[in-house]
Amino acid sequence: MLEGSGAVEVVDAQIDAYNARDLDKILTYYAPGAVIRDARDGRFEDRGLDAIRAVFDTVFAANPDLHADTEEIFGVREWVAAHVVVATFRSGDQIAQDVHWLEVYRVIDGLVHELNIYRA
């Protein structure tokens, strides 16, 4: 958590930890009851730090060269929208491909409470 930081800075720092593949650091940006969900297709909804750790651990295991590039990011109060691009992303048994996401975060008191992912 970044004390006194705005919502956009929290999300930026979380993305930096993601790119560093630092699971422990990533989790410091999430509230204990945070939720990550596939907001477009409803394929998953994971709640709580243990579930979020498992999600990121699975993503990192399937994508050894993972790196997210933030094309655009902006915030309105506690809401942050980020257009993120990941080259050669693999999910499950799908072939690796470049993906674009709109990630919508809700940041309250310096912690992510929601991450809603819309895959393009």
N, C-alpha and C positions, 0 to 999 in steps of 0.2 A: 504494500500500500504506500502511496506517496502522500504524506501529510501535506495538507493545504494545496494540493494540486487540483487542477481542473479535470473534468471528465476526459477531455481529449488527451491530456498528458498521461492519464492513467492507462487509457487504451493504447497509446503509442508505446508506453513502457511495457505493457503486456505483450504487444507484438514483437518488441525487441527481445523479450525473454523467450518467446516462441521461436524466433529465428536462431536464438542461441541454444535451443533445445533444452532449456533449463526448467524442468518440471517443477522443482521446488519454488523457484522464483515466480513462475506463472501463477501458481496457486496463491501466492501472497496478494495477488490482485483481485481475487474472487472472494465474495462473502461465503460463509459456511453453507448457506442454503441456496447458493446460486444455481441457475439453470442454463444449460446450453441446449438449444433445440434447432432442428431443421424446420425453419418457419415456412419454407416453400412447400415441401412435400410431406412433412410429418414423419420422416423415416426414423428419427430418433429424438429423444428428449432425455437428457441426463441431468440429475439434480444432486447437488452436494459435492464436497471436495473430493471424496473418494471416487465418485463416478466421473468427475471432470478429469482427475488424474488418469484414470483408465482410458478415457477418450484420447487425451493427448499422447499417452504412452502408445496406444494402438496406431495413431496417426504417424508418430515418429518411427515406429518399427516398420511400417509399410513404405515410408518415404525417407530413405537415408540421406538424400540431398535436399531436403525440404527447406524452402525459403519463401516467405511471403513478402511481396512488394505492395506497399500501400500506395495506390494510385491517387486517391483523394480521401480526405478525412475532414469531418466537420462535426460540431456539436451544437446542440440547443439544450441548455440547462443540463439535466442528467442524461440526456440521450446523445449518443455518438454514432454516426454512420461512417463506415469505412468501406471504400471499394478496394478489395484486396485481390491480387493476382498471384497464383502459385503455379509455377511451371512444373510440368510432369508430375502431377499429383495422382496418387493411386488410392482408391478406397475399395476395400473388400476385394472381390475378384475382378474388378474393372481394370482395363488397361490404363497405364499412366497417360494423362493428358493435361494440357494447360487448362486451368479453371479460373473463373472470375466469381467472386462472391461479393454480395453486399452484406456486411456484418453490421447489425444494429445492437449496440450495447446500451444497457441502462446502468449508470454508475451513480451510486449513492454513498455519500461519506467516504469517498476515495476507493470504494470497492465495486467490482462488477457484480451486479445482481442478476442480470440477464444478458445472454448473448443469443441473438436470433440470427440465423444464417439463411440467406437467400442465395442459392446457387443459380448462376445465369445459365 
